[in-house]
Amino acid sequence: MSLTDAQIINGIAEVARQHLGWKRSLRPEMRLVEDLELDSLKTLTLALEVENYFKVCLDEEAGIQTVGDLVAIIRELHDE
């Protein structure tokens, strides 16, 4: 079953709330480092927990810069 972008964003937001203390909503155009204020440890935490949540394996070389990039990668991996 395919996930919608909204379902993926909600899942990412849930992970961010639980593991990073994120309290605001997420939008596709938000940049992970600048807008979510993720340092290298928080970025790694987000990546690992998103992998666990969605049961996917993210590629370090995927060039994920924004929430929208992350959504697209998760959708692609989930649909495989």
C-alpha positions as CSV (number, residue, x, y, z in Angstrom):
1,M,0.0,0.0,0.0
2,S,1.4,3.4,-1.0
3,L,1.8,6.1,1.6
4,T,0.6,9.6,0.8
5,D,2.9,12.6,1.2
6,A,0.7,13.8,4.1
7,Q,1.1,10.4,5.9
8,I,4.9,10.5,5.4
9,I,5.2,14.1,6.6
10,N,3.1,13.1,9.7
11,G,5.4,10.2,10.3
12,I,8.5,12.4,10.0
13,A,6.9,14.9,12.4
14,E,6.1,12.2,14.9
15,V,9.7,11.0,14.8
16,A,11.0,14.6,15.2
17,R,8.6,15.2,18.2
18,Q,9.6,12.0,19.9
19,H,13.4,12.0,19.3
20,L,14.3,15.6,18.7
21,G,11.7,17.6,20.7
22,W,10.3,19.3,17.6
23,K,7.1,21.1,18.4
24,R,6.1,22.8,15.2
25,S,4.5,21.4,12.0
26,L,6.7,20.4,9.1
27,R,6.3,21.6,5.5
28,P,8.0,20.1,2.4
29,E,10.0,23.2,1.7
30,M,11.7,23.2,5.1
31,R,15.4,22.7,5.0
32,L,16.6,20.0,7.5
33,V,19.7,21.7,8.7
34,E,18.7,25.4,8.6
35,D,15.0,25.3,9.3
36,L,14.9,22.3,11.7
37,E,18.2,23.4,13.2
38,L,19.7,19.9,13.0
39,D,23.3,19.4,13.8
40,S,25.1,16.3,12.7
41,L,24.0,14.2,15.7
42,K,20.3,15.3,15.3
43,T,20.5,14.6,11.6
44,L,21.8,11.1,12.3
45,T,19.1,10.6,14.9
46,L,16.4,11.7,12.5
47,A,17.7,9.5,9.7
48,L,17.9,6.4,11.9
49,E,14.5,6.9,13.5
50,V,12.9,7.6,10.2
51,E,14.4,4.4,8.9
52,N,13.0,2.5,11.8
53,Y,9.5,4.2,11.6
54,F,9.1,3.6,7.8
55,K,11.1,0.3,7.6
56,V,13.4,1.7,4.8
57,C,17.1,2.2,4.4
58,L,18.2,5.7,3.5
59,D,21.2,6.3,1.3
60,E,23.8,8.7,2.7
61,E,24.5,9.9,-0.8
62,A,20.9,10.7,-1.6
63,G,21.4,14.5,-1.2
64,I,18.4,15.0,1.1
65,Q,18.2,18.7,1.9
66,T,14.6,19.4,2.7
67,V,11.6,17.7,4.2
68,G,10.2,17.3,0.7
69,D,13.4,15.5,-0.4
70,L,13.0,13.1,2.5
71,V,9.3,12.5,1.7
72,A,10.1,11.7,-1.9
73,I,12.9,9.2,-0.9
74,I,10.7,7.5,1.6
75,R,7.8,7.3,-0.9
76,E,10.1,5.8,-3.5
77,L,11.7,3.3,-1.1
78,H,8.3,2.3,0.4
79,D,6.8,1.6,-3.0
80,E,9.6,-0.7,-4.0
